[in-house]
Amino acid sequence: MIKAIRGMRDLLPPETARWQWVEQVAREVFALYGYREIRLPLLERTELFARSIGADTDIVSKEMYSFPDRKGESLTLRPEATASVLRAVVENGLDKGGGVKKLYTLGPMFRYERPQKGRYRQFYQINGEAFGVDAPELDAEVILLLLDILQRLQLGEMRLLINSLGCPECQVKFKAALGLFLISREGLCEDCQRRRTTNALRVLDCKSVHCKEILKDAPVIRDYLCADCAAHFARVLELLRRFGVAYEDQPRLVRGLDYYTRTAFEVVAPGLGAQDAVAGGGRYDGLSQQLGGPALPGLGFAIGQDRLLEVLPRELLGRDREYKVFLVALGEAAKEKCLNLLQKLRENNLATEMDFGNRSLKAQISQADRLGAACVIIIGEMELKDGKAQIREMATAYQQPVPFNEVPDHVKWLKDKTLAETNV
Ligand code: AMP
């Protein structure tokens, strides 16, 4: 049989119920903060990413799924969402009218990375982006929103790491200092030897252990922040403190994309091992102009949904909240009766299934059990004669006959009782 592509996995039930739950909670919290959904194409012009993420980044230089379309234009499966959101905002005039604009989007991203636990070639992100305001209050609000989502999902242990990457002027000064520091260092990897002249900032997030060692004594951008950037950062931190957010100020934090300015942050979860970043984000005030658009400050974050689901408590979210009913038909005449009842129960908003395979009572009951049915309705020849179905509660195996026309109401009553008892 043909297999799935390396690094691209199938998400299967019952796991998909957890994914839906995460998405539902995220949507609810986004709404609380005034974010509305935007849905975007998965394919964009390659140029969009090359010009935003940066030609020297790992993503653009090694990890993009790019290919020419039938007319020879280079297209890319999106490796991240921010550039597409910004493109869509400007293209559709959503930036008009002033004030802050808040959008969120959910969906798959594609990067040709080496697959390992927590790292896939198709992975999923939950993105929040806010445009139009460069005030530090918005930075704090975006971070509070991100943490609010993670907390409501009951992500236990997590750490917020934060830094300021300054504005382009700070970055020019810092890159010069960093370049000077790097020029005399020996033993940098091949990529970094090139990057120290083309884009020294990129050396800071090199994954090579040796490069990391060399960088321990490198200058930090904090020392090169202009007064405005320093004040912006101080205000963000002050607001985080005011709202009781525990953060770790990390002067060496950088992100793997070139477009970040000022605030940059990451949330790490200790349960994840080597790939411990569950979410990351930051401000990108120059990005719109870089793409040929108007001046449009903004910031956002991306939650890595695959990794998030790795660390969320299983028992809590794995529970299937639905109350399921299963119909067991014994014989052809009973099957006809069950077919009618099946639709009747669904009309009454009861999740109901039956197996059309004419199998034995035992086989059908164990099927019901596998599906997690709370209630099984059995109809055979005897029941047809009496005009009553046997209704069995799976948890207690308590069984009683109920007249056919009373079955929907009886099951509804059972469902309410069970849900009240289990306090779902
Ligand atoms: P980035 O877009 O690189 O800032 O990443 C944001 C988040 O997406 C990270 O913190 C990860 O949780 C997640 N992520 C990035 N790359 C991958 C990948 N290859 N596989 C799974 N999750 C990823």
Residues whose N, C-alpha, C, O or C-beta is under 5 A from the ligand:
A	BS01	AMP	E80 R111 E113 G118 R119 Y120 F123 A277 V278 A279 G280 A302 I303 G304 D306 R307
